[in-house]
Structures are given as structure tokens and as C-alpha cells.
Amino acid sequence: MRMPLEAIIFDHDGVLADLNYRKAAAFFSQLLPLSLGGIVQEWNRWVQESQKHLRPGALRWDDFWDDLSVRLKLSPEVLRELKSFRYLDLFQAFPDARPALLEARHRGLRVAVLSNTPLVDLQEPLTHMGLDDLVDVICNPQATGATKPAPEAYQRVLEMLGLEASRCLFLDDEKANVSGAELLGMRAWHVERQRPAHDLERNVVRDLSALPDILARNG
């Protein structure tokens, strides 16, 4: 007999949030000799070094740009441009995101976000998108010390929820992350936004409009 669900764990980018990578790439390519992947690597390096002597909440984009400016010997003009960039403008909630979170709330389920994003604070983009009021737990690599599909990433969010894996539903747009959740005993679903239709028999959906059907099968 299946245990009743008590929480839904959502991935962030690609499931709740539509991140405009093209806009970011176009902006940074004019200023930096780095790809987006290279910027992420530099950010991760800086976070790891900074966390030795700063609280996570004290990490700020301006400080990162100052550090990168020294490393790459950037001009003051380029540094000003980098500091003017509003990264929150890259985030837009998918139209089905808030209705899905409201559906979870309506059913008395807790909501968690488990992301691999290198950002230190996911609260800001969730607030920017108008979703923060419907999220109980936020967990990313800075909190877990691990990234999906490593078991430690899932175990940390379960600890924060105070629940066993069997009590949780998990949705992610990366198949490897879905498989990782399944290995721990979660009921996991793959979100493929490029597909034409849901395939409920294979635990694959095109978007979060399928959540009521998913819950009907997993309640």
C-alpha cells in the first residue's frame, strides 16, 4: 500500500522558471572573454572561496564582478556595465507554474524547490516571479553541498521537509535527476516541455498542467 503524499518537490530552471539564456549570452558576450559556462565556473569558484569567511547571505553579485574584474583585468567601463546587469530579468515563471503550486496548496501538500542552480539565493528569483509565497522549502547546491542526481542532494531537501522519500512527489526536466529521485523511493516525473503531449503511462508530461492527473495517480 502506497503512503499518502505530503509534499511535492519541484526543480527550478525548466520546470518552474523559464530562464532566458539567449539574452544572458548576448549581454555577456559583448563584455567578457567567457561563455556562460565559463561565467558559471568562475561564480562557483568565487562562492567556494568566499564561503570560507562570509555567510551565504553576504555573497553579492557586485562583489563577484569586482573579483572577476581583477582576475580578467577588465576596464572600469566594463565593470560598470556588468554591475548594471539585472539578472532577475532573465527569469520568468512558466504560465503553468503558479497554478501548479496553488493546486498543491489546495490539496494540503507542502512545496519544495530543489535546484542545481549555482545562484546562492533562490529566494530572489522566486519572489521576482511571484512564486515565493507558495514555496515552503528552498534547496540548492549551496545548502546541500551536492547536485542532483547525487543522493545527498535529495536527502538534504527531505531532511528540510522532515519527510521520507515515499511521501514525496518529484518533478524535474532532466531525466538523470528523475532517475536519481526514483532510486531514493520518490514518485518521480519527467517534465519535457518540448514534447507535444503528456505520456502519463511513462511518467512524462509536457508541462505542469498535468499535475492534477499526476496526483490522481499518486495520491
VOBA-1610 file (N, C-alpha, C; in pm, whole numbers, padded with zeros to 5 digits, always signed):
BEGIN
Met+00085-00120+00000Met+00000+00000+00000Met+00088+00125+00000Arg+00060+00217-00093Arg+00138+00340-00101Arg+00104+00435+00013Met+00209+00499+00065Met+00188+00600+00166Met+00132+00726+00099Pro+00045+00800+00166Pro-00011+00922+00107Pro+00098+01028+00089Leu+00085+01106-00015Leu+00180+01214-00040Leu+00163+01326+00062Glu+00276+01388+00096Glu+00272+01504+00185Glu+00343+01625+00125Ala+00420+01603+00018Ala+00494+01717-00040Ala+00524+01691-00187Ile+00542+01802-00259Ile+00587+01797-00398Ile+00717+01875-00406Ile+00816+01815-00469Ile+00947+01878-00486Ile+00964+01912-00634Phe+00979+02040-00663Phe+00993+02088-00800Phe+01138+02129-00827Asp+01185+02100-00948Asp+01307+02163-00996Asp+01275+02310-01025His+01377+02392-01036His+01357+02535-01062His+01363+02567-01211Asp+01485+02579-01267Asp+01500+02612-01409Asp+01443+02502-01497Gly+01355+02539-01589Gly+01299+02443-01682Gly+01169+02381-01635Val+01138+02390-01506Val+01013+02336-01453Val+00924+02449-01402Leu+00976+02529-01311Leu+00901+02646-01263Leu+00941+02773-01338Ala+01070+02785-01367Ala+01124+02909-01423Ala+01175+02892-01564Asp+01138+02985-01650Asp+01189+02991-01786Asp+01304+03092-01785Leu+01427+03041-01799Leu+01546+03125-01790Leu+01594+03162-01930Asn+01606+03291-01956Asn+01640+03341-02089Asn+01792+03337-02110Tyr+01843+03220-02145Tyr+01987+03204-02166Tyr+02036+03287-02284Arg+01954+03301-02385Arg+01995+03375-02505Arg+02022+03522-02471Lys+01935+03580-02391Lys+01954+03719-02351Lys+02081+03736-02269Ala+02106+03643-02178Ala+02226+03650-02096Ala+02352+03635-02181Ala+02350+03539-02274Ala+02466+03517-02359Ala+02495+03639-02445Ala+02391+03702-02498Ala+02408+03819-02583Ala+02470+03935-02504Phe+02428+03952-02380Phe+02481+04061-02298Phe+02627+04038-02263Phe+02657+03919-02208Phe+02792+03894-02158Phe+02895+03877-02270Ser+02852+03830-02387Ser+02947+03809-02496Ser+03009+03941-02543Gln+02941+04053-02519Gln+02994+04184-02558Gln+03097+04237-02458Leu+03101+04176-02339Leu+03184+04231-02231Leu+03294+04139-02182Leu+03273+04008-02195Leu+03365+03914-02133Leu+03419+03812-02233Pro+03544+03766-02213Pro+03600+03659-02297Pro+03563+03522-02243Leu+03440+03510-02191Leu+03393+03386-02130Leu+03256+03349-02185Ser+03231+03220-02199Ser+03097+03172-02230Ser+03013+03175-02102Leu+02883+03148-02116Leu+02800+03139-01996Leu+02852+03030-01903Gly+02895+02918-01963Gly+02951+02810-01883Gly+03075+02855-01809Gly+03157+02935-01874Gly+03277+02987-01810Gly+03245+03080-01695Ile+03141+03163-01713Ile+03100+03253-01605Ile+03050+03173-01486Val+02974+03067-01512Val+02925+02981-01404Val+03042+02918-01328Gln+03143+02873-01402Gln+03261+02815-01336Gln+03330+02917-01247Glu+03343+03040-01297Glu+03405+03145-01217Glu+03321+03176-01093Trp+03188+03177-01110Trp+03098+03203-00997Trp+03113+03094-00891Asn+03115+02968-00935Asn+03129+02858-00840Asn+03261+02866-00765Arg+03368+02900-00838Arg+03499+02916-00773Arg+03492+03025-00667Trp+03433+03140-00706Trp+03427+03253-00614Trp+03342+03222-00491Val+03229+03154-00513Val+03143+03118-00400Val+03218+03029-00302Gln+03287+02927-00356Gln+03361+02836-00269Gln+03468+02910-00189Glu+03539+03001-00254Glu+03642+03077-00184Glu+03582+03174-00083Ser+03472+03237-00118Ser+03411+03338-00032Ser+03344+03278+00089Gln+03290+03157+00074Gln+03218+03095+00185Gln+03310+03060+00302Lys+03439+03064+00279Lys+03533+03036+00387Lys+03529+03145+00494His+03488+03265+00454His+03489+03375+00550His+03364+03463+00545Leu+03263+03424+00464Leu+03140+03503+00457Leu+03018+03414+00472Arg+02913+03469+00533Arg+02786+03399+00534Arg+02732+03393+00391Pro+02657+03284+00353Pro+02600+03279+00217Pro+02519+03402+00182Gly+02445+03456+00278Gly+02364+03574+00252Gly+02446+03699+00223Ala+02576+03693+00258Ala+02661+03809+00235Ala+02722+03810+00096Leu+02703+03702+00021Leu+02758+03695-00114Leu+02673+03779-00208Arg+02737+03869-00280Arg+02665+03961-00366Arg+02725+03963-00505Trp+02641+03989-00605Trp+02688+03995-00744Trp+02796+04100-00761Asp+02781+04218-00701Asp+02880+04323-00717Asp+03018+04276-00671Asp+03021+04201-00562Asp+03149+04150-00512Asp+03210+04050-00610Phe+03125+03969-00671Phe+03173+03874-00771Phe+03233+03946-00891Trp+03161+04049-00939Trp+03212+04123-01055Trp+03343+04193-01021Asp+03356+04243-00898Asp+03483+04305-00857Asp+03597+04203-00865Asp+03570+04083-00814Asp+03672+03978-00816Asp+03708+03939-00958Leu+03604+03921-01043Leu+03629+03881-01181Leu+03702+03991-01259Ser+03671+04116-01226Ser+03736+04227-01293Ser+03887+04226-01268Val+03926+04193-01147Val+04068+04185-01113Val+04133+04068-01187Arg+04066+03953-01186Arg+04122+03833-01249Arg+04138+03851-01400Leu+04041+03917-01464Leu+04044+03932-01610Leu+04098+04068-01655Lys+04133+04153-01557Lys+04186+04286-01587Lys+04089+04366-01676Leu+03965+04372-01628Leu+03862+04443-01702Leu+03872+04594-01679Ser+03823+04670-01774Ser+03824+04815-01762Ser+03713+04860-01666Pro+03727+04979-01609Pro+03621+05032-01521Pro+03487+05042-01594Glu+03490+05073-01723Glu+03366+05085-01801Glu+03295+04951-01810Val+03372+04845-01837Val+03313+04710-01845Val+03259+04669-01709Leu+03332+04699-01604Leu+03286+04664-01470Leu+03154+04732-01438Arg+03140+04858-01475Arg+03013+04929-01452Arg+02899+04862-01529Glu+02925+04821-01652Glu+02823+04753-01732Glu+02780+04622-01665Leu+02877+04545-01618Leu+02846+04418-01552Leu+02761+04440-01428Lys+02795+04542-01350Lys+02721+04568-01227Lys+02580+04622-01254Ser+02559+04674-01373Ser+02426+04726-01407Ser+02331+04616-01452Phe+02385+04497-01478Phe+02302+04388-01531Phe+02205+04337-01425Arg+02077+04329-01460Arg+01975+04279-01368Arg+01945+04133-01400Tyr+02010+04043-01326Tyr+01995+03901-01358Tyr+01853+03850-01333Leu+01779+03917-01245Leu+01642+03872-01218Leu+01553+03887-01341Asp+01589+03980-01431Asp+01510+03997-01553Asp+01519+03877-01646Leu+01612+03787-01619Leu+01626+03666-01702Leu+01519+03563-01667Phe+01456+03577-01550Phe+01363+03476-01500Phe+01218+03515-01525Gln+01144+03421-01579Gln+01000+03437-01595Gln+00934+03305-01560Ala+00832+03311-01477Ala+00762+03187-01440Ala+00686+03133-01560Phe+00692+03003-01580Phe+00608+02942-01682Phe+00462+02965-01644Pro+00373+02982-01743Pro+00231+03011-01713Pro+00166+02906-01624Asp+00215+02782-01629Asp+00154+02675-01552Asp+00216+02660-01412Ala+00319+02741-01380Ala+00390+02724-01254Ala+00303+02761-01133Arg+00251+02882-01130Arg+00172+02923-01014Arg+00044+02838-00998Pro-00030+02810-01107Pro-00145+02721-01090Pro-00109+02585-01029Ala+00009+02532-01065Ala+00051+02404-01010Ala+00079+02415-00861Leu+00146+02523-00821Leu+00174+02542-00679Leu+00045+02565-00600Leu-00048+02635-00660Leu-00178+02656-00595Leu-00253+02524-00581Glu-00241+02439-00681Glu-00303+02306-00674Glu-00246+02225-00558Ala-00115+02234-00542Ala-00052+02164-00429Ala-00103+02218-00297Arg-00109+02351-00286Arg-00161+02413-00164Arg-00306+02371-00137His-00388+02370-00242His-00529+02333-00229His-00545+02192-00173Arg-00451+02107-00206Arg-00457+01967-00160Arg-00385+01946-00027Gly-00336+02055+00032Gly-00270+02044+00162Gly-00130+01987+00155Leu-00066+01997+00039Leu+00069+01945+00022Leu+00172+02055+00043Arg+00284+02020+00103Arg+00394+02115+00115Arg+00468+02121-00018Val+00537+02233-00041Val+00607+02255-00167Val+00754+02286-00139Ala+00841+02215-00211Ala+00985+02240-00202Ala+01041+02264-00341Val+01149+02339-00347Val+01223+02359-00471Val+01364+02305-00450Leu+01403+02210-00534Leu+01537+02152-00528Leu+01604+02177-00662Ser+01705+02264-00661Ser+01765+02308-00785Ser+01916+02286-00785Asn+01972+02272-00904Asn+02117+02267-00922Asn+02175+02403-00958Thr+02094+02508-00953Thr+02141+02640-00992Thr+02260+02684-00908Pro+02359+02748-00970Pro+02473+02796-00892Pro+02443+02923-00813Leu+02325+02982-00830Leu+02291+03102-00755Leu+02290+03071-00606Val+02337+03165-00527Val+02340+03145-00382Val+02199+03149-00324Asp+02118+03242-00369Asp+01987+03266-00308Asp+01877+03252-00411Leu+01799+03143-00404Leu+01688+03124-00495Leu+01564+03202-00451Gln+01567+03255-00330Gln+01452+03331-00283Gln+01424+03450-00373Glu+01531+03516-00420Glu+01514+03636-00502Glu+01440+03608-00633Pro+01485+03510-00715Pro+01409+03484-00838Pro+01268+03434-00812Leu+01247+03355-00706Leu+01111+03308-00675Leu+01021+03426-00637Thr+01076+03520-00563Thr+00999+03641-00529Thr+00972+03723-00654His+01073+03739-00737His+01059+03816-00862His+00948+03758-00950Met+00936+03626-00952Met+00835+03559-01036Met+00700+03546-00968Gly+00690+03590-00843Gly+00563+03582-00772Gly+00526+03442-00727Leu+00627+03361-00693Leu+00602+03223-00652Leu+00642+03196-00507Asp+00716+03287-00447Asp+00775+03260-00316Asp+00673+03232-00207Asp+00554+03291-00217Asp+00453+03272-00114Asp+00395+03132-00112Leu+00425+03053-00216Leu+00371+02918-00227Leu+00478+02811-00209Val+00598+02851-00166Val+00709+02758-00150Val+00750+02752-00003Asp+00759+02631+00051Asp+00794+02612+00192Asp+00944+02593+00214Val+01008+02522+00122Val+01150+02486+00138Val+01223+02513+00008Ile+01339+02578+00016Ile+01424+02605-00100Ile+01560+02542-00075Cys+01607+02463-00171Cys+01731+02390-00152Cys+01812+02391-00281Asn+01939+02432-00273Asn+02027+02431-00390Asn+02165+02384-00347Pro+02262+02376-00438Pro+02393+02321-00401Pro+02461+02393-00286Gln+02432+02524-00267Gln+02495+02595-00157Gln+02443+02545-00022Ala+02322+02487-00022Ala+02265+02432+00101Ala+02297+02284+00117Thr+02303+02212+00005Thr+02321+02067+00012Thr+02466+02023+00006Gly+02550+02106-00060Gly+02687+02062-00083Gly+02695+01958-00192Ala+02584+01935-00262Ala+02579+01834-00368Ala+02481+01877-00474Thr+02493+01820-00594Thr+02400+01847-00703Thr+02330+01718-00744Lys+02207+01732-00787Lys+02134+01618-00842Lys+02212+01564-00962Pro+02218+01435-00983Pro+02143+01328-00914Pro+02214+01263-00796Ala+02310+01329-00734Ala+02375+01271-00616Ala+02272+01252-00504Pro+02271+01138-00437Pro+02171+01113-00332Pro+02167+01220-00224Glu+02285+01278-00194Glu+02291+01379-00088Glu+02203+01499-00116Ala+02187+01534-00244Ala+02104+01650-00279Ala+01958+01626-00240Tyr+01908+01507-00272Tyr+01769+01474-00237Tyr+01752+01456-00086Gln+01851+01394-00025Gln+01841+01367+00119Gln+01834+01496+00198Arg+01905+01600+00152Arg+01902+01727+00224Arg+01764+01790+00218Val+01698+01789+00101Val+01565+01850+00093Val+01464+01768+00172Leu+01483+01636+00177Leu+01395+01552+00259Leu+01411+01585+00407Glu+01536+01608+00448Glu+01561+01647+00587Glu+01493+01780+00618Met+01501+01874+00525Met+01440+02005+00547Met+01288+01995+00555Leu+01232+01902+00479Leu+01087+01879+00484Leu+01047+01794+00603Gly+01141+01716+00655Gly+01111+01624+00763Gly+01027+01507+00717Leu+01051+01461+00592Leu+00969+01355+00534Leu+01055+01243+00476Glu+00994+01127+00466Glu+01057+01016+00395Glu+01034+01033+00245Ala+01122+00972+00166Ala+01112+00984+00020Ala+00977+00935-00032Ser+00922+00832+00029Ser+00797+00775-00017Ser+00679+00870-00002Arg+00697+00976+00075Arg+00590+01074+00097Arg+00596+01190-00002Cys+00692+01184-00095Cys+00716+01300-00182Cys+00702+01266-00330Leu+00651+01363-00403Leu+00645+01360-00549Leu+00753+01453-00601Phe+00821+01413-00707Phe+00934+01490-00759Phe+00916+01515-00907Leu+00942+01640-00951Leu+00934+01675-01093Leu+01060+01748-01136Asp+01118+01704-01249Asp+01242+01764-01298Asp+01245+01753-01449Asp+01319+01844-01514Asp+01329+01838-01660Asp+01452+01762-01708Glu+01531+01708-01615Glu+01647+01626-01651Glu+01619+01481-01612Lys+01628+01392-01712Lys+01596+01252-01688Lys+01685+01190-01580Ala+01813+01226-01580Ala+01904+01171-01479Ala+01860+01209-01338Asn+01809+01331-01323Asn+01763+01375-01191Asn+01635+01303-01149Val+01550+01273-01247Val+01428+01195-01220Val+01467+01055-01173Ser+01563+00995-01241Ser+01608+00860-01204Ser+01670+00860-01065Gly+01745+00967-01032Gly+01805+00977-00900Gly+01702+00983-00790Ala+01593+01053-00815Ala+01484+01060-00716Ala+01415+00926-00701Glu+01395+00858-00813Glu+01332+00726-00809Glu+01413+00627-00727Leu+01545+00634-00739Leu+01633+00542-00665Leu+01617+00559-00514Leu+01582+00679-00471Leu+01562+00703-00328Leu+01421+00670-00282Gly+01333+00636-00376Gly+01197+00597-00339Gly+01091+00702-00360Met+01126+00812-00429Met+01024+00913-00460Met+00942+00871-00581Arg+00824+00925-00591Arg+00743+00912-00712Arg+00783+01026-00804Ala+00857+00995-00909Ala+00923+01099-00988Ala+00869+01105-01129Trp+00859+01229-01179Trp+00804+01254-01313Trp+00898+01344-01391His+00906+01317-01520His+00992+01392-01610His+00909+01498-01682Val+00952+01625-01674Val+00885+01735-01743Val+00963+01765-01871Glu+00902+01738-01985Glu+00963+01764-02116Glu+00878+01868-02189Arg+00917+01992-02179Arg+00835+02099-02234Arg+00836+02104-02386Gln+00924+02030-02451Gln+00927+02029-02597Gln+00835+01924-02658Arg+00785+01834-02576Arg+00704+01726-02631Arg+00562+01776-02663Pro+00491+01712-02757Pro+00358+01760-02797Pro+00246+01729-02699Ala+00266+01626-02616Ala+00156+01587-02527Ala+00211+01510-02407His+00127+01498-02303His+00165+01419-02187His+00168+01270-02223Asp+00251+01196-02152Asp+00251+01049-02161Asp+00248+00997-02018Leu+00130+00996-01961Leu+00113+00962-01820Leu+00154+00819-01789Glu+00142+00730-01886Glu+00180+00591-01864Glu+00330+00576-01841Arg+00409+00669-01897Arg+00554+00664-01885Arg+00607+00768-01785Asn+00517+00830-01709Asn+00557+00932-01612Asn+00630+01050-01677Val+00581+01089-01794Val+00639+01202-01867Val+00526+01299-01901Val+00548+01429-01872Val+00447+01529-01902Val+00512+01646-01977Arg+00430+01717-02053Arg+00484+01830-02130Arg+00491+01958-02047Asp+00408+01967-01942Asp+00412+02084-01854Asp+00337+02053-01725Leu+00327+02151-01638Leu+00268+02128-01506Leu+00116+02130-01504Ser+00054+02153-01620Ser-00092+02143-01626Ser-00138+02001-01597Ala-00045+01906-01606Ala-00079+01765-01581Ala-00080+01731-01432Leu-00048+01828-01345Leu-00036+01794-01203Leu-00161+01730-01143Pro-00282+01778-01172Pro-00399+01709-01116Pro-00406+01561-01158Asp-00371+01532-01284Asp-00371+01392-01328Asp-00262+01312-01258Ile-00145+01375-01241Ile-00036+01308-01170Ile-00078+01275-01027Leu-00141+01371-00960Leu-00182+01349-00822Leu-00294+01245-00812Ala-00377+01239-00913Ala-00483+01137-00914Ala-00422+00997-00919Arg-00305+00985-00984Arg-00238+00856-00993Arg-00148+00828-00873Asn-00113+00931-00800Asn-00015+00914-00693Asn-00064+00959-00557Gly-00191+00993-00546Gly-00242+01044-00421Gly-00246+00940-00309
//
